[in-house]
Amino acid sequence: MALTPQQKAALVVVSGLPARAGVGGVIVRQWNTELPRPTGALVFVDQEGGDVRAFRQLPPAQPARRTRSKADAFAAGRATGRALRRAGVRVDLAPVLDLPDGPLGEREYRSPFFGVAFARGLAAARVAACVKHFPGLGTLAVSTDNRPYVVGHVRDADLAPYRAAVEAGVPCVMVGHGVYPSLGGRRAVLEASTYRLLHDLGFSGVTITDSLSVVHGRASTWAVDAARAGADLLLFTSASDARRAIRALVPLARRGELDEHVRRVLRFKSAFD
């Protein structure tokens, strides 16, 4: 059955709860794990480890920085995936592949290649890893969670773990909010050159934005700009932002501008439902 423009626009949105029916996914957070989730929506969480866990009672108990080996990372990923799948979660917005000289502290592995092993562990449990924050936060002075506009630069070393993740078959990459002059004057998540760079590494899976609710009042504009730049899924931690974004995306859907994104999202959903 053919999808309507409204249905296509909703399918490319990941919404905070409570979410409207028809969204492609929902993000569950520490304070709303018990809220109802729309039927058919993929469930996403941030389950990195340590303090960054939507489900506090589930693994990994330790933050990424304390992981000592690839074997330990794989085991943690597999245990996390099994626990998340039992909780109805299909996508973990983890691991962080930013280099350990970056601004995220214990959220960063001693080696980002430990993160690739964690992603392989998730896959072994049939949960999708979504590695982040492409193209790397390593050169940013502070986290984009703490300051909305942070400038850095892209190094070959920042891209190396993403190249390894692509080779390992990671199905999802989150694009970050850092600003990199070599990619353009706007945040990476809104720059088409960011997505071209990722595809140049051989990636053919689903791209998702870091939360577009990070700056109040930009949901509609950024939804359109990110989709046109190359993002397949648009993440909003705010349900009201998600609703506004869907309305803004309907004209793109009518013109066929979302069709390729929708095809990739539907493939992704079928692989992990």
Disulfide bonds with the S-S distance in Angstrom:
Cys130-Cys172 2.40
